[in-house]
Amino acid sequence: MAVATASIAFTRLLSSATKPHRTSASNHRSLTFSPIPIKHLRHHRPIKHSTNPKITATISVGDKLPDATLSYFDSADELQTTTISDLTKSKTSILFAVPGAFTPTCSQKHLPGFVEKSGELKAKGVDTIACISVNDAFVMKAWKSDLKIGDEVLLLSDGNGDFTRAIGCELDLSDKPVGLGVRSRRYSMLVEDGVVKVLNLEEGGAFTASGAEDMLRAL
């Protein structure tokens, strides 16, 4: 019960980081104007308002991913590095990101979903499945051990957030009391030879469209 409550609270916390502000229209009095000659009128573009802004990032479908270096501990407990190019060149890869290791939704749903479906995804031609988080490599190692994950999914540290910033997926939680700072928005992407073919980008830390099942439907 406590875990479920923590999960709901954390999800609300992440969602509020990018929740759009809503404003109500002011009342206006009717005014009467004298006709103005047409030749004196200027044509202006209409002002567009939206209460449901499109979720955007620097990266989009059709783009080639920028290169960046990520780190992880291998099975021999040695610190290793890899690059986005290594992970995606001449391969079909799934990269997905979480706001934080050990956080409820990431630990209970997002990452376990890809571990569970890794066999099905690889049977459909996926070569590599990697989870990226703005956490250090030691935290990612401990998280992998805690969830008893083998080689189904590669857990990668984007410790300084270089890759996350390069694709425009930062999630600023600096004003939240849990002390997460700047992390990554939740997403999943299908990448072929370094080019993004499918991008499921979530609003903040929400978890609605970036899971393993969504990727299976896209393949």
N, C-alpha and C positions, 0 to 999 in steps of 0.2 A: 504493500500500500504506500509506503514511504517513497519507494523508487518511482512508482507511477506518479505520485504527487510532484516529485522532483522533476520528472520528465515534462509534465504539463507546465510547471512554473518556468523551466528553462526554455521551452519552446515559445512561451509567451514573451519571455525576456528577449529572445533573439528576434522575434517577429516585430516587436516594438521598435527595434533599432532602425527599421526602414519603413515604418508605418506612415502612409501619406497623411498630411494634415488636411482636414476638410474645413471649408469656410462656407458660411451661408451668405446669400446675396442680400445686399442692403435694399431697403425700400426707397423708391424714388418717386417724387411728385411729378405729375404731368405738367409740362410746360408748353406754352404756345409760342412759336417763332414765326417771324415774318418770312415769306418766301425769299430764298437766296438765288440769284441768277445761276443757272447751271454752269456757266463758264467760270464761276468763282469756287465751285465745289472741288475738293480733292478726293481722290479715291484712296482709301486706306485698306490694308489687309485686315480681315476680321481677327479679333483676338480669340485664340482657341484655349479653352479650359478643359481640364481633365481631372476627374477625381479617382481615376484608375490608371496611373502612369505605367507605361510599358517598362518591363524589367530589362535593363540594358547593361552591357559590359563592353570593354574595349574589344574583346574577342567575339567573333560571330561565326556562323556556319560559312564555310568556304575559305576561311582564313588559315594561313599556316601558323602553327604555334611558335612563339618566340622560344629560343633556347634558354635553359636555365639549369643550374646544378642543384640536385637534391641529394639528401643523405639518408642512410639507413644502416642498421647492423645486420650482418649476414648470419648464417646458421652457426658459424664458428665464433660469433660474438666479436667480429672485427668490423670497425666502422668503414663503410664503403660510400662512394659517391656514384651517382649516375646522372645523366642529362636527359632532358626532354627528347633530344634527338636520338639518344640511345634507345629510349623507350618506344619511339614511334616510327623511326626510319625503316621503310620497307616492311612495316608491320601494320596489323589492325589492333588498335589498343583502346582500352577503356580507362579513362582517367576520371576519378571522382574526388571531390573535396568535401571536407567536413569542417565546421567551425572550431571543433576542439576534441582532442583525444579525451576519453573518459567521461565526456558529457553524455547525458541520458539518451537522446535520440540517436546520436552517432554510435553509441555502444550497443544499444538494444535493437536498432532497426537498420540504419543505413549500411554500416560496415558488415554486420552479420548477413544481411541480404545478399551482398555480393559474394561473400564466402560461400553461402549456401547454393547460389546459382552459378558459381564459377565453372562447374563442369558443363552446364548447358550453354553458357556463353562461349566457352572455348570450343564446344562442339559445333557452334555456328561460325567458327572462323576467327575468334578473338585470340590473339597471341599473348597479350599482357593485360592484366587488370591491376591498377595501382590506385591506392588511396593517398591523397595529399592533404597535409594539414600544416598550419602555421604553429607547429610545436617543435621542440628540439628532438634530435634523434634518440636521446635517452628516454624521453617520454613515449615516443612512438614504439620503441622496443618494449617498454613495460606494458604498454597497452596491448600490443600483440601477444605478449606472454599471458596477460590477464584473461584475454579472450580465447586463448589456446588456438591461435591461428597458425596454420602451417605455411605452405607455399602457394595457397590458393590466390591470395591477394598480397601484393607488395605494399608495405606501409612506408611511405616516404615523408621525410621532414623537409618542409620549406621554411626552415627556422627563422630566416630573416624576412620572409614574405616576398622575396624577389620575384618569383614566378607569379604569385598571386597578384602583385601590383602590375606586372607586365601585361596580364590579361584583363586588368580592370575589375577584379572580383574581391576587392577588400571589403571587409565588414567591420566598421568601427564600433566597438562595444566599450570604448574607454569610459563612457559615462555610466556604465552599469556597475553595481556593487560587487559583482563576483570577480572583478579584476581580470577580465579576458583581454582587454586592450584591442588591438587591431588584428583581426583574424580573416579567414576566408569565408565568403558566402558558400552556401551548399550548392553543388552542381554535379552533373555527370556529363561526360562528353565521349563520343565515339570518334576516334581519330584514325585516319588511314594515311600512311606515309607522311605523317606530320600535318595533315590537313584536317580541320574539324568538319566532320560530316553530320553529326547530331550534337546539339547542345541543349541540355535541360538545366536551366538556371533558375534557382529558387529565389524567392523574396526573403532576404535575410537568412535566417536559419530554418525556415519552414521546410517541411519534408512532404511534398505532394507529388513530385514528378521526376525525381532524380534517382529513383531506386533501381535495383537490378531488374525488376519486372518491366519497368519502362524501357530499359535498354534491350531486353529480350524482344519486346514488341517492335522495336526499331530495326532489329537485324533481319 
